[in-house]
Amino acid sequence: MPRFFTDEINEENICLTGENARHAGFSLRMKPGEKLTLCSGGVDYECAVSEITGDTVYLDLIGKHPCPAEPDIDVTLFQAVPKLDKLEFIIQKSVELGVSRVVPILTRRCISRPDSRDFEKKRKRLCRISEEAAKQSGRGRIPEITPIVSYREALEIMSGLDRKIMLYEAEGGKRFGEIGLTGAKTVGLLIGSEGGFDPEEAKMAANVGIERIWLGKRILRCETAPITALSILMFLTNNM
């Protein structure tokens, strides 16, 4: 069943407009009586097409329910910026796995170093990748892709979350199964780029209460690490 996303829904007058209407009416060639799902804020609205005009698709509400594909834990991925193709892959797979937000960050060892203006030009495409992945995986919301932030800004944002986790390749960190996630509603996951984190950055994270997690002696690529960590996290919280 086709899925569409919208920020707000008026249950007394549900309709698709703009790009959503064009996609339903022209690309999919939907007809009155056909069904679709409209998603807003993690809720699925099951609807049937009642009428299609040139720029609007009018819908009848059949029923609504919380989206079953949405995890019950809010995970923000703080990803040090890798090369663009790797970041696109990370966003796509992270959305499929249930991430709520991706915050790109600039660290000392980032090979790719876009400034804020250059990154904003690319962010529209990254947001589109997030939307397409959300549709494909049956999500009830489109995870946010934020503007790029500094490492210090990322640590400040993380300070307000229930649990704060950093993947760090040096030995001495805990395993995922040792940290305990019971009761956590918001989790921040901090992951490096191709060069990882330098020791001073790791110390800064530890000083603000971010726990180090070690995934073993094999060094994972920067695009493999977030997918692995999110898979483990979703499994441990019964969301996979």
C-alpha positions in Angstrom: 0.0 0.0 0.0 1.5 3.4 -0.9 2.7 5.5 2.0 2.8 9.3 2.2 4.1 11.6 4.9 2.6 14.9 6.1 3.3 17.2 9.0 -0.3 17.8 10.0 -3.6 16.1 9.5 -7.1 17.5 9.7 -9.2 14.3 10.3 -12.3 16.2 9.2 -10.8 17.0 5.8 -7.9 14.7 4.9 -6.3 15.3 1.5 -3.0 15.2 -0.3 -1.6 18.3 -1.9 1.5 19.4 -3.7 4.1 16.7 -4.5 2.1 14.0 -2.7 -0.9 14.7 -4.8 1.0 14.7 -8.0 2.7 11.4 -7.1 -0.6 9.8 -6.2 -2.6 11.1 -9.1 -0.1 11.1 -11.9 2.8 8.8 -11.1 0.7 6.1 -9.3 -2.5 6.9 -11.2 -4.6 6.1 -8.2 -8.3 6.0 -8.6 -11.3 6.6 -6.3 -11.7 3.6 -3.9 -8.0 2.7 -3.9 -6.3 2.7 -0.5 -3.2 4.4 0.8 -1.5 5.1 4.2 -0.9 8.7 5.3 1.7 9.0 8.1 2.1 11.8 10.5 4.0 11.9 13.8 4.3 8.1 14.1 0.6 7.5 13.4 -0.7 5.6 10.3 -3.9 6.8 8.9 -5.5 4.2 6.6 -7.4 6.1 3.9 -9.3 5.5 0.7 -9.3 7.9 -2.3 -12.6 9.6 -2.6 -11.9 12.2 -5.4 -8.9 13.4 -7.4 -8.8 16.9 -8.9 -5.9 18.6 -10.7 -3.8 19.4 -7.6 -5.6 17.6 -4.7 -6.4 14.0 -3.7 -9.3 13.9 -1.3 -9.4 11.0 1.2 -11.8 9.2 3.4 -10.5 8.0 6.8 -10.9 4.3 7.3 -8.9 4.0 10.6 -5.8 5.1 12.4 -3.2 3.4 14.7 0.4 3.9 15.9 2.8 2.8 13.3 4.0 -0.7 14.2 7.4 -0.1 12.5 8.3 2.8 14.9 10.7 1.7 17.7 9.7 2.7 21.3 13.2 4.2 21.8 14.4 7.5 20.4 17.9 7.1 19.0 19.9 10.0 17.6 23.0 9.1 15.5 25.8 11.6 15.9 27.9 10.7 12.8 31.3 12.3 12.1 31.1 13.3 8.4 32.6 10.8 6.0 32.8 11.1 2.2 29.3 12.0 0.9 28.5 8.6 -0.7 29.3 6.9 2.6 27.1 9.3 4.5 24.2 8.7 2.1 24.5 4.9 2.7 24.7 5.5 6.5 21.5 7.6 6.5 19.6 5.1 4.3 20.4 2.1 6.4 20.1 3.9 9.7 16.6 5.0 8.8 15.7 1.5 7.9 16.9 0.3 11.3 14.9 2.8 13.2 17.0 5.9 14.0 15.0 9.0 14.9 17.5 11.6 13.9 21.0 11.9 12.3 23.3 14.7 13.4 26.3 15.1 11.1 29.3 16.4 13.0 32.8 17.7 12.1 35.6 16.1 14.1 39.4 16.5 13.9 40.0 13.4 11.8 37.2 13.9 9.2 38.7 13.6 5.7 35.7 15.3 4.2 35.4 18.8 5.7 32.5 20.7 4.2 31.6 24.1 5.8 28.0 24.8 6.9 27.1 26.5 3.6 28.4 23.7 1.4 26.8 21.0 3.6 23.4 22.8 3.4 23.5 22.4 -0.4 23.8 18.6 0.1 21.3 18.3 2.9 18.2 18.5 0.7 19.4 15.3 -1.0 20.2 13.6 2.3 16.7 14.5 3.6 15.2 13.0 0.5 17.2 9.8 1.1 15.8 9.7 4.6 12.2 10.1 3.3 12.6 7.3 0.7 14.1 4.9 3.2 11.3 5.7 5.6 8.7 4.9 3.0 10.5 1.7 1.9 10.8 0.4 5.5 7.3 1.3 6.6 8.3 4.0 9.1 5.7 6.3 10.6 7.8 9.4 10.5 10.7 10.8 8.5 13.9 10.9 10.6 15.4 14.4 10.7 18.8 15.1 9.1 20.1 18.2 10.9 22.6 20.8 9.7 26.2 20.0 10.4 27.5 20.8 13.9 30.9 21.0 15.6 32.1 18.2 18.0 31.5 20.5 21.0 28.0 21.2 19.9 27.3 17.5 19.5 28.4 16.8 23.0 26.1 19.6 24.3 23.2 18.1 22.5 24.0 14.6 23.8 24.0 15.9 27.4 20.2 16.1 27.4 19.7 12.4 26.5 19.1 9.5 28.8 22.0 7.4 27.6 25.1 8.6 25.7 27.2 6.0 23.9 30.4 6.4 21.9 32.0 3.8 19.7 35.8 3.9 20.3 38.2 1.4 18.8 40.7 1.4 21.7 40.3 -1.4 24.2 38.9 -0.7 27.6 35.3 0.2 26.7 32.3 -1.9 27.6 30.4 -4.3 25.5 26.8 -3.3 24.5 25.4 -6.0 26.6 27.1 -4.6 29.7 25.7 -1.1 29.7 22.0 -1.7 30.5 19.4 0.2 28.6 16.4 -0.5 30.8 14.2 2.6 31.2 16.1 4.7 28.6 13.8 6.6 26.2 16.4 8.6 24.4 19.8 7.4 23.3 22.7 9.2 21.6 25.1 7.2 19.5 28.4 8.9 18.7 30.4 7.4 15.8 33.6 8.6 14.1 34.5 9.1 10.4 37.2 7.2 8.4 39.9 8.4 10.9 37.9 7.7 14.0 38.3 9.9 17.1 41.6 11.3 18.5 42.4 10.6 22.2 41.5 14.2 23.2 38.1 13.9 21.7 37.6 10.6 23.5 38.6 12.3 26.7 36.2 15.2 26.1 33.3 12.7 25.6 34.2 10.8 28.8 34.3 14.0 30.8 30.6 14.7 30.0 29.5 11.2 30.9 29.5 9.5 27.5 30.1 5.7 27.8 32.7 4.1 25.5 31.6 1.0 23.7 34.0 -1.5 22.1 32.9 -3.7 19.3 35.9 -6.0 19.4 39.3 -6.3 17.8 38.2 -6.0 14.2 38.2 -2.4 12.9 35.0 -1.6 11.2 34.7 0.8 8.4 32.9 4.1 9.3 29.8 3.0 7.2 29.7 -0.4 8.9 30.0 0.7 12.5 26.7 2.7 12.8 24.8 -0.1 11.1 26.3 -2.7 13.4 25.7 -0.5 16.5 22.1 0.3 15.6 21.3 -3.3 14.9 22.6 -4.3 18.3 20.9 -1.4 20.1 17.5 -2.2 18.5 17.9 -5.9 19.4 18.7 -5.2 23.0 15.7 -2.9 23.4 13.3 -5.4 21.8 12.9 -3.3 18.7 14.2 -5.9 16.3 
